[in-house]
Amino acid sequence: MELGMVGLGRMGGNLVRRILRNGHQAVVYDRDPAPGAALAQEGAVATQTLAALVAAMKAPRHVWVMLPAGAVTQAAIDELSTLLSPGDTIIDGGNTFWQDDIARAAALKAKGLHYLDIGTSGGVWGLERGYCLMVGGDPEIVERLSPIFETLAPGRGDIPATRNRDGHDTRAEIGWLHCGRHGAGHFVKMIHNGIEYGMMQAIAEGFDILKNANSPKLPEAHRLDLNVADIAEVWRRGSVITSWLLDLTAEALAKDEALAEFSGHVDDSGEGRWTVQAAIDEAVPAEVLTAALFARFRSRQDHTFAEKILSAMRKGFGGHQEKAGA
């Protein structure tokens, strides 16, 4: 199957590589020609403009936009909507606000174009591990693109089957899911990222307490000199909190227990704020997720070891770098 990809950064480039390695074709574009040239060496067709990308593809075209959420994504979709033909599909695989998807899908439908919103999780490890995909849009278009989704998804791997799943959607068991109508994919990904904030904050605060168990503020008899790198490692082995986030924490601490390369300045990328707003709109209590979001705001003023742990995890799963001078 042929897929167009607009945006060849950390995620977009590796999405292309994964489908190329599994027999699909890719036509790619990025305003920086270097990543396109590199992918051309791996079998992609590299183009220099969006118009050239559309011209190089066979109808019906399916063009995946993998750019930062906001104006840059909207501009790319606006331009594509003037170049594509009725029956073609635009996919937004970034972290767009889900309500914007609803308006965008309606505008594209008026031009005869299909639209899918896809929450994409997997970070810089997705090329090898696969990507968890949360898809919103019309069922027939989702079905048409299912070969791509099956290629990008991790598959069952060595994760044990969940009991009592008879009658449930088997696509979820290989790592992708049609979540519902337009907006549903990005809504589910938004909540995923909100939960991620809370999980990361819990891990970070726990290790901050461990790190300070030898604080001079404590009575000398109550001080404990703990090796946090070794604790992270032992928790990876059969504990209840075993997770990929813990794996990344253990790796960072093994490299440098002081995490000297991190200041503790932790950005938020929008989904945490939107998750809290959704909780407010629905009158759902979300104390942990809200506190985790506000902890990131505080991290930009007063850094702690917990924030260094957060920075290390963000670099580990997403390649996120702290801002210069943070």
CORWOTA-V417735 format. One record per backbone hydrogen bond with DSSP energy under -1.0 kcal/mol. CO is the residue of the C=O (numbers start at 1). NH is the residue of the N-H. Records with the same first field share a line. If there is no record, write none. Layout:
CO = NH / NH
This chain:
1 = 25
3 = 27
4 = 64
5 = 29
6 = 66
9 = 13
11 = 15
12 = 16
13 = 17
14 = 18
15 = 19
16 = 20
17 = 21
19 = 24
20 = 23
25 = 3
26 = 45
27 = 5
28 = 47
29 = 7
33 = 37
34 = 38
35 = 39
36 = 40
37 = 41
39 = 42 / 44
40 = 43
45 = 28
49 = 53
50 = 54
51 = 55
52 = 56
54 = 57
61 = 89
62 = 4
63 = 91
64 = 6
65 = 93
70 = 74
71 = 75
72 = 76
73 = 77
74 = 78
75 = 79
76 = 80
77 = 81
79 = 82
80 = 83 / 84
85 = 88
88 = 114
89 = 63
90 = 116
91 = 65
92 = 118
97 = 100
98 = 102
99 = 103
100 = 104
101 = 105
102 = 106
103 = 107
104 = 108
105 = 109
106 = 110
108 = 111 / 113
109 = 112
112 = 87
114 = 90
116 = 92
117 = 136
119 = 134
121 = 132
122 = 125
123 = 126
125 = 129
126 = 130
132 = 121
133 = 177
134 = 119
135 = 179
136 = 117
138 = 142
139 = 143
140 = 144
141 = 145
143 = 146
145 = 148 / 149
146 = 150
147 = 151
148 = 152
149 = 153
152 = 131
156 = 159
165 = 168
171 = 174 / 176
174 = 155
175 = 133
177 = 135
180 = 137
181 = 184
183 = 187
184 = 188
185 = 189
186 = 190
187 = 191
188 = 192
189 = 193
190 = 194
191 = 195
192 = 196
193 = 197
194 = 198
195 = 199
196 = 200
197 = 201
198 = 202
199 = 203
200 = 204
201 = 205
202 = 206
203 = 207
204 = 208
205 = 209
206 = 210
207 = 211
208 = 212
210 = 213
212 = 215
213 = 224
215 = 218
219 = 222
220 = 223
224 = 226
227 = 231
228 = 232
229 = 233
230 = 234
231 = 235
234 = 237
236 = 238
239 = 242
243 = 247
244 = 248
245 = 249
246 = 250
247 = 251
248 = 252
249 = 253
250 = 254
251 = 255
252 = 256
256 = 259
259 = 262
270 = 274
271 = 275
272 = 276
273 = 277
274 = 278
275 = 279
276 = 280
277 = 281
278 = 282
279 = 284
286 = 290
287 = 291
288 = 292
289 = 293
290 = 294
291 = 295
292 = 296
293 = 297
294 = 298
295 = 299
297 = 300
298 = 301 / 302
304 = 308
305 = 309
306 = 310
307 = 311
308 = 312
309 = 313
310 = 314
311 = 315
312 = 316
313 = 317
314 = 318 / 320
315 = 319
317 = 124
323 = 326
